[in-house]
Amino acid sequence: MRVLLSHLQRAQPVLLQHLLLAYVEQLERDAGRLLDCRARVNFCPLGACALAGTGLPIDRFMTSDALGFTAPMRNSIDAVSD
C-alpha cells in the first residue's frame, strides 16, 4: 500500500537548471556512444560469405585496407550475425 501512496505525495522542488543539465548529461553520453560506435563497427565483413568464408584466394587484409576499414572481421560467423 505504501507504493500506491508514494505517488500522492507533494512533488520535490527542483531548479529548472538542474533538470536541464540532466538532459545535457544524457546527450553527452549519447554523443560518446556515437563516437565509440564508429570504432566498434569499422571492421570489414567481406570474405565471410554466407557463413564459413570463401574458397577463393582473396586477401581480406588488402580488401579491408583498400576500403578504409580498420581490419577484417576475425570470425566469419560473427561477421554474418551482425
C-alpha positions as CSV (number, residue, x, y, z in Angstrom):
1,M,0.0,0.0,0.0
2,R,3.0,2.3,0.6
3,V,3.9,2.2,-3.1
4,L,0.4,3.5,-4.1
5,L,0.6,6.3,-1.5
6,S,4.0,7.5,-2.6
7,H,2.5,9.0,-5.7
8,L,0.1,11.1,-3.7
9,Q,2.9,12.9,-2.0
10,R,3.8,16.5,-2.9
11,A,6.4,17.0,-5.6
12,Q,10.0,17.8,-4.6
13,P,11.1,21.2,-5.8
14,V,13.8,21.1,-8.4
15,L,15.6,24.0,-10.1
16,L,15.0,24.3,-13.8
17,Q,18.7,24.4,-14.4
18,H,19.2,21.1,-12.6
19,L,16.5,19.5,-14.8
20,L,18.0,20.9,-18.0
21,L,21.6,19.8,-17.0
22,A,20.2,16.2,-16.7
23,Y,19.4,16.4,-20.5
24,V,22.9,17.8,-21.2
25,E,24.5,14.8,-19.4
26,Q,22.3,12.4,-21.3
27,L,23.1,14.0,-24.7
28,E,26.9,14.0,-23.9
29,R,26.7,10.2,-23.1
30,D,24.8,9.7,-26.4
31,A,27.4,11.6,-28.3
32,G,30.2,9.5,-26.7
33,R,28.3,6.3,-27.7
34,L,28.1,7.5,-31.3
35,L,31.8,8.3,-31.4
36,D,32.6,4.9,-29.9
37,C,30.2,3.2,-32.3
38,R,32.5,4.0,-35.3
39,A,35.5,2.3,-33.7
40,R,33.4,-0.8,-32.8
41,V,31.9,-1.4,-36.2
42,N,34.7,-0.3,-38.6
43,F,35.7,-3.9,-39.5
44,C,35.3,-5.4,-42.9
45,P,32.9,-8.4,-43.2
46,L,33.9,-9.2,-46.8
47,G,35.3,-12.7,-47.2
48,A,33.0,-14.1,-44.6
49,C,30.5,-15.1,-47.4
50,A,27.4,-16.8,-46.2
51,L,29.0,-18.2,-43.0
52,A,32.2,-20.2,-43.3
53,G,34.3,-18.0,-45.5
54,T,35.3,-18.5,-49.2
55,G,37.4,-20.9,-51.1
56,L,38.5,-18.2,-53.4
57,P,42.1,-16.9,-53.0
58,I,41.3,-13.4,-51.7
59,D,43.4,-11.2,-49.5
60,R,40.9,-10.0,-46.8
61,F,43.5,-7.7,-45.2
62,M,44.2,-5.9,-48.5
63,T,40.5,-5.6,-49.2
64,S,39.7,-4.1,-45.8
65,D,42.6,-1.7,-46.1
66,A,41.6,-0.6,-49.6
67,L,38.1,0.1,-48.4
68,G,39.2,2.1,-45.3
69,F,38.3,-0.4,-42.6
70,T,40.4,-1.0,-39.5
71,A,40.8,-4.7,-40.3
72,P,38.8,-7.6,-41.5
73,M,36.4,-9.3,-39.1
74,R,38.2,-12.0,-37.1
75,N,35.3,-14.5,-37.2
76,S,33.1,-15.2,-40.2
77,I,30.1,-16.3,-38.0
78,D,30.3,-13.1,-36.1
79,A,30.6,-11.1,-39.3
80,V,27.4,-12.5,-40.8
81,S,25.5,-12.4,-37.5
82,D,25.7,-8.7,-37.1
